[in-house]
Amino acid sequence: MRGKGRYSLKKAKIRQSWHKFNLYNLSRAEPPIVTTRTFFQQKWTAKSTARAYHGETVKEKHWQRMFRRRLRAVVPMDHAHLARSDGYEQAEGRGSGLEQHPSKKSIPFPRTPYMNMTFAPLERRLDTAIFRAMFASSTRQARQFVLHGDVNVNGKKMKYPGYQLNPGDMFQVEPERVLFAAGAPKDARERRAGRVARRKAQSAKDSEDSSSDAPTTTANDQAAPEPEAPSDEVSTKETLKSLLSQARSLLTAPSSSTTLSAKRKQDLRAFQRTLKRTLSRPDDIFAQKGTNLTDSIDAQSQELAQKLNLNAAPPPSENDGERATAARDRDPDSLTVENSSLLRQALAEARENPIDVTKTYATPWRPRPYMSAFAFIPRFLEVHHRICSAVYLRHPVARPGLGEVPTPFGNDTNALAHNWYLRRR
């Protein structure tokens, strides 16, 4: 497995990655040992553990230049209290023995985790921000995206992973790269189908190149007949056949037992039966003018309902005999309302998330395994996942009860690491 050496199970170190080994190391992380070690050993161990997560691709000398003693923090204040008081009541009764009633005493703020802001300068780096915005599965992959020219900052291509973002900067990643990073990898069957598709595309390209190199015919030669344009009948049938093959591939995929629920499988099988009934109808249904599928999902559903003689189920009545008679009179090949809604849903999903073996990730797209444990966005980022862009709003700060720098380590570990770099300055 590529990159397996960075996720050692014997000597666990937590990394900025969505890898399953990293998740296992995170679940069995323990606080540092302080009883049998000197203060120097505690600081060095904390520094080593924290640096494996924060900025593992940054050299130590570079980080020492980035380190700052000052830690950003804010204290929330009650604006309503400040508006109605100038603070004189805080001095009331001093020296005279007056005490405030216990019910009127203000609730103290929780402690501010200042030490969790030790590695705040690293959050300004472009590769770290890409990982925090969930556009890459690790900081190393985010660094690769930047070096390959797939990232823009404020509309311009940026090829420096260590670029320091300023408040208000917007960065954007190519959507295909984000789909690859956050999507599930292909299995053996999908990889084989992709290789076959690439071979076919290459052979078609070679045949076109050879035909273009052939000598052109003279004017006396008889012109070759132009190929006829595919009719609406063929285009409609091919669309339905492709939908049928996609449903079949979803049900026969090895991963269907884990990715598809029982209800979803039943819906897919009902959709298969509906398409088979549709394709078994006479060809004159597809030969009408304007029967090819349109771009609108609503228009597609309406057209298919007209072609397939869609008859809505009769409203429930008190007489069961009337319902049985209506069910017998209805065409057995016609769609019910439930099958119609199922067909419309399948058309929408096939259009928005189709099966494409040429992609580098599994299709239809689905999130990669073990991703949900790392799915969070920091407060200092504003992310728009539909266009794969984000805005760096401000620098992270510490506030009572919360440090905005995401870290898996406690306040004690970060404090020891901060003391280590205070000594090194």
C-alpha positions in Angstrom: 0.0 0.0 0.0 1.4 3.3 -1.0 2.3 5.6 1.9 1.9 2.8 4.4 5.2 3.6 6.1 3.9 7.0 7.3 1.1 5.3 9.3 3.1 2.9 11.5 0.9 0.8 13.8 3.8 0.0 16.1 4.9 3.5 16.8 1.7 5.5 16.4 1.9 9.0 15.1 -1.1 11.0 14.0 -1.0 12.6 10.6 -3.2 15.1 8.7 -4.8 12.4 6.6 -8.1 10.5 6.1 -6.2 7.1 6.0 -7.8 4.3 8.0 -4.5 3.5 9.7 -4.4 7.2 10.8 -7.9 6.8 12.2 -6.9 3.7 14.2 -3.8 5.6 15.6 -6.1 8.5 16.5 -8.4 6.1 18.4 -5.6 4.6 20.5 -3.7 7.8 21.2 -2.7 8.2 24.9 -1.5 11.2 26.9 2.2 11.6 27.2 4.1 9.9 30.1 5.3 12.4 32.6 6.1 10.3 35.7 9.3 8.7 34.6 10.7 11.4 32.2 12.6 14.6 32.8 11.1 17.9 31.7 13.4 18.0 28.7 12.3 14.6 27.6 8.6 15.6 28.0 9.1 18.7 25.9 11.0 16.8 23.1 8.4 14.0 23.0 5.5 16.6 22.8 7.3 18.5 20.1 7.9 15.4 18.0 4.4 14.1 18.4 2.8 17.5 17.6 5.1 18.2 14.6 4.1 14.8 13.0 0.6 16.2 12.7 1.1 20.0 12.3 3.2 20.7 9.2 4.9 17.3 8.6 6.0 18.6 5.1 7.5 21.7 6.6 11.2 21.6 7.5 12.1 22.2 11.1 14.2 25.3 10.5 11.4 26.8 8.4 8.9 26.2 11.2 11.2 27.7 13.7 11.3 30.9 11.7 7.5 30.8 11.5 7.0 30.3 15.2 5.6 33.2 17.1 5.5 33.7 20.9 2.3 35.8 20.7 -0.9 33.7 20.6 -4.0 35.3 19.2 -7.0 35.2 21.5 -10.3 37.1 22.0 -12.5 37.6 25.0 -16.3 37.9 24.3 -18.0 40.8 26.0 -21.7 41.5 26.6 -22.5 44.5 24.4 -25.8 45.0 26.2 -24.1 45.3 29.6 -21.5 47.6 28.2 -24.2 49.9 26.7 -26.1 50.3 30.0 -23.2 50.5 32.5 -19.9 52.2 32.7 -18.4 49.8 35.2 -19.1 51.8 38.4 -20.9 48.9 40.0 -17.7 46.9 40.0 -16.2 49.3 42.6 -19.4 49.4 44.7 -18.9 48.3 48.3 -15.1 48.0 48.2 -13.6 48.4 51.6 -17.0 48.7 53.2 -17.7 45.0 53.6 -20.6 44.9 51.0 -20.8 41.7 49.0 -22.8 41.0 45.9 -25.7 38.6 46.2 -24.8 35.0 45.0 -27.7 35.1 42.5 -26.3 38.3 40.9 -22.8 37.0 40.5 -21.8 36.5 36.9 -21.0 33.0 35.6 -17.2 32.8 35.0 -16.0 32.1 31.5 -14.4 28.7 30.7 -10.7 28.6 30.5 -9.1 29.8 27.2 -6.9 27.1 25.6 -4.1 29.5 24.6 -1.6 26.7 24.1 -3.7 25.1 21.3 -2.7 28.1 19.2 1.0 27.1 19.1 0.8 25.9 15.5 -1.6 28.6 14.3 0.9 30.0 11.7 0.8 26.7 9.8 -3.0 27.1 9.2 -2.2 30.0 6.9 -0.4 27.8 4.4 -2.2 27.0 1.2 -1.8 23.3 1.4 -3.1 23.1 4.9 -6.1 25.3 4.1 -6.9 23.0 1.2 -6.9 20.0 3.5 -9.0 21.9 6.1 -11.6 22.7 3.4 -11.9 19.0 2.6 -10.6 19.4 -0.9 -7.9 16.8 -0.4 -7.5 13.7 1.7 -4.2 14.7 3.2 -1.8 17.7 3.2 0.6 15.8 1.0 -2.2 15.4 -1.6 -3.1 19.1 -1.3 0.6 19.9 -1.8 0.6 17.8 -5.0 -2.5 19.6 -6.3 -0.8 22.9 -5.9 2.5 21.8 -7.5 0.5 20.4 -10.5 -1.2 23.7 -11.1 -4.7 22.7 -10.1 -5.2 25.5 -7.5 -6.0 29.2 -8.1 -5.7 31.9 -5.5 -7.7 35.1 -6.2 -8.2 33.9 -9.8 -4.5 33.3 -10.5 -2.7 30.0 -10.6 -0.6 29.4 -7.5 2.2 26.8 -7.5 3.7 27.4 -4.1 2.2 25.1 -1.3 3.7 27.4 1.4 1.9 30.5 0.2 0.7 32.5 3.2 -3.0 33.3 2.9 -4.3 36.7 4.0 -7.8 37.4 5.3 -10.2 37.6 2.4 -8.2 35.4 0.0 -10.2 33.0 -2.1 -8.7 29.7 -3.3 -10.2 27.2 -5.7 -9.3 23.6 -6.6 -10.2 21.9 -9.9 -13.5 20.0 -9.3 -12.2 16.8 -10.9 -9.3 16.7 -8.5 -11.6 17.2 -5.5 -13.9 14.4 -6.8 -10.8 12.1 -7.0 -9.5 13.1 -3.5 -12.9 12.8 -1.7 -14.3 9.9 -3.8 -14.1 6.2 -3.2 -11.3 4.4 -5.2 -12.1 2.0 -8.0 -12.3 -1.7 -7.4 -10.7 -4.3 -9.7 -13.7 -4.6 -11.9 -13.9 -0.8 -12.5 -10.2 -0.5 -13.1 -10.5 -3.3 -15.7 -13.4 -1.5 -17.4 -11.4 1.7 -17.5 -8.5 0.0 -19.2 -10.8 -1.5 -21.8 -12.4 1.9 -22.5 -8.9 3.5 -22.9 -7.8 0.8 -25.3 -10.9 1.3 -27.4 -10.5 5.1 -27.4 -6.8 4.7 -28.5 -7.7 2.3 -31.3 -10.4 4.6 -32.5 -7.9 7.5 -32.5 -5.3 5.4 -34.4 -7.9 4.4 -37.0 -8.8 8.1 -37.5 -5.2 9.1 -37.9 -4.6 6.3 -40.5 -7.7 7.4 -42.4 -6.6 11.0 -42.5 -3.2 9.9 -43.9 -4.9 8.0 -46.8 -4.9 9.8 -50.2 -8.0 11.8 -51.0 -10.4 10.7 -53.8 -10.5 12.5 -57.1 -13.6 14.3 -58.4 -14.4 11.5 -60.9 -14.6 9.0 -58.0 -18.0 8.4 -56.7 -18.6 10.1 -53.4 -19.1 7.9 -50.5 -22.6 8.0 -49.1 -23.0 10.1 -46.0 -24.0 8.2 -42.9 -27.5 8.7 -41.9 -28.2 10.6 -38.8 -29.5 8.5 -35.9 -33.2 8.7 -35.6 -35.1 9.7 -32.5 -36.1 6.1 -32.1 -32.6 4.9 -31.8 -31.5 7.7 -29.5 -34.4 7.1 -27.1 -33.9 3.3 -27.1 -30.1 3.7 -26.5 -30.8 6.0 -23.6 -33.1 3.5 -22.0 -30.7 0.7 -22.6 -27.8 2.6 -21.0 -30.0 3.2 -18.0 -30.8 -0.5 -17.8 -27.1 -1.4 -18.0 -26.3 1.1 -15.3 -28.9 -0.3 -12.9 -27.6 -3.8 -13.7 -24.0 -2.9 -13.0 -25.0 -1.2 -9.7 -26.7 -4.4 -8.5 -23.9 -6.8 -9.6 -21.1 -4.7 -8.3 -19.0 -6.4 -5.5 -19.4 -3.4 -3.2 -23.2 -3.3 -3.6 -23.7 -5.3 -0.5 -22.2 -2.6 1.6 -23.1 0.6 -0.3 -26.7 -0.2 -1.2 -29.5 -0.7 1.3 -32.2 -3.3 0.8 -34.8 -0.7 0.0 -32.5 0.8 -2.7 -32.0 -2.7 -4.2 -35.7 -3.2 -4.4 -36.1 0.2 -6.1 -33.4 -0.7 -8.7 -35.0 -4.0 -9.5 -38.4 -2.4 -9.9 -36.7 0.2 -12.2 -35.2 -2.6 -14.2 -38.6 -4.3 -14.7 -40.1 -1.0 -15.8 -37.3 -0.4 -18.4 -37.6 -3.9 -19.7 -41.4 -3.5 -20.2 -40.7 -0.2 -22.0 -38.1 -1.7 -24.4 -40.4 -4.6 -25.2 -43.1 -2.3 -26.6 -43.5 -1.9 -30.4 -41.1 0.4 -32.2 -43.8 2.8 -33.4 -44.0 4.2 -29.8 -40.4 5.5 -30.3 -40.9 6.7 -33.9 -43.1 9.7 -33.1 -41.8 13.1 -33.9 -39.9 14.8 -31.0 -39.7 11.7 -28.8 -36.0 12.0 -28.0 -35.2 12.8 -24.4 -34.8 16.5 -23.5 -32.4 18.1 -21.1 -35.1 18.8 -18.5 -35.8 16.1 -16.0 -39.5 17.1 -15.8 -39.8 17.0 -19.6 -38.1 13.6 -19.6 -40.6 12.2 -17.1 -43.6 13.7 -19.0 -42.4 12.4 -22.4 -41.9 8.9 -21.0 -45.3 9.0 -19.3 -46.9 9.8 -22.6 -45.0 7.2 -24.5 -45.7 4.5 -22.0 -49.4 5.3 -21.7 -49.1 6.4 -18.1 -52.3 5.7 -16.2 -52.6 7.0 -12.7 -53.9 4.6 -10.1 -57.6 5.2 -9.2 -58.3 7.0 -5.9 -59.1 4.7 -3.0 -62.8 3.9 -2.9 -65.0 2.1 -0.4 -65.9 -0.6 -2.9 -63.0 -3.1 -3.4 -64.7 -4.5 -6.4 -64.4 -1.2 -8.3 -60.7 -1.1 -7.6 -60.2 -4.6 -8.8 -62.1 -3.9 -12.0 -60.1 -0.7 -12.6 -56.9 -2.7 -12.1 -57.9 -5.3 -14.7 -59.0 -2.6 -17.2 -55.6 -0.9 -16.9 -53.0 -1.7 -19.5 -50.5 -4.2 -17.9 -47.6 -2.4 -19.6 -48.5 1.0 -18.3 -46.7 2.7 -15.5 -48.2 3.3 -12.1 -47.6 6.5 -10.2 -45.0 4.8 -8.0 -43.0 3.5 -10.9 -43.3 6.9 -12.6 -41.7 8.6 -9.6 -39.1 5.9 -9.5 -38.3 6.4 -13.2 -38.0 10.1 -12.7 -35.7 9.7 -9.8 -33.5 7.3 -11.7 -33.3 9.7 -14.7 -32.2 12.5 -12.4 -29.5 10.4 -10.7 -28.3 9.0 -14.0 -27.9 12.5 -15.3 -26.3 14.1 -12.2 -24.1 11.2 -11.1 -23.6 8.9 -14.1 -21.4 5.8 -14.5 -18.2 6.7 -16.3 -15.5 4.1 -16.5 -13.0 6.7 -17.8 -12.9 8.6 -14.5 -10.1 8.1 -12.1 -12.5 7.5 -9.2 -15.4 5.1 -8.7 -18.7 6.0 -10.4 -21.4 6.7 -9.5 -19.5 9.0 -7.1 -19.6 8.2 -3.4 -17.5 9.4 -0.5 -14.4 7.5 0.3 -14.4 5.2 3.3 -13.5 6.5 6.8 -14.1 10.1 5.6 -16.9 11.0 8.1 -14.6 11.0 11.1 -12.6 13.9 9.6 -15.5 15.8 8.0 -15.5 19.3 9.7 -14.7 22.8 8.6 -12.8 25.3 10.9 -14.5 28.6 11.8 -11.9 30.7 9.9 -12.9 29.2 6.5 -16.0 29.7 4.4 -16.3 26.8 2.0 -18.5 26.3 -1.0 -18.3 22.6 -2.1 -20.4 22.9 -5.2 -17.7 25.1 -6.9 -14.8 23.7 -4.9 -13.7 27.1 -3.6 -13.2 28.6 -0.1 -12.4 31.9 1.5 -9.8 32.4 4.2 -11.9 34.8 6.5 -9.4 35.6 9.3 -6.6 34.2 11.3 -7.6 31.6 13.9 -7.9 32.7 17.5 -8.5 31.2 20.9 -11.6 32.0 22.8 -13.0 30.8 26.2 -13.5 27.1 25.9 -12.3 26.8 22.3 -9.2 27.0 20.2 -9.9 27.4 16.5 -6.8 25.5 15.4 -7.9 21.9 14.9 -5.6 19.6 16.8 -5.9 16.1 18.2 -3.7 16.9 21.2 -4.5 18.2 24.6 -3.5 21.5 26.1 -0.7 20.0 28.0 1.0 18.5 24.9 0.8 21.8 23.1 2.1 23.6 26.1 5.2 21.4 26.3 5.8 21.9 22.5 5.4 25.7 22.9 7.9 25.6 25.8 10.4 23.7 23.6 10.3 26.3 20.8 10.5 29.1 23.4 13.8 27.6 24.5 15.0 27.3 20.9 14.4 31.0 20.0 
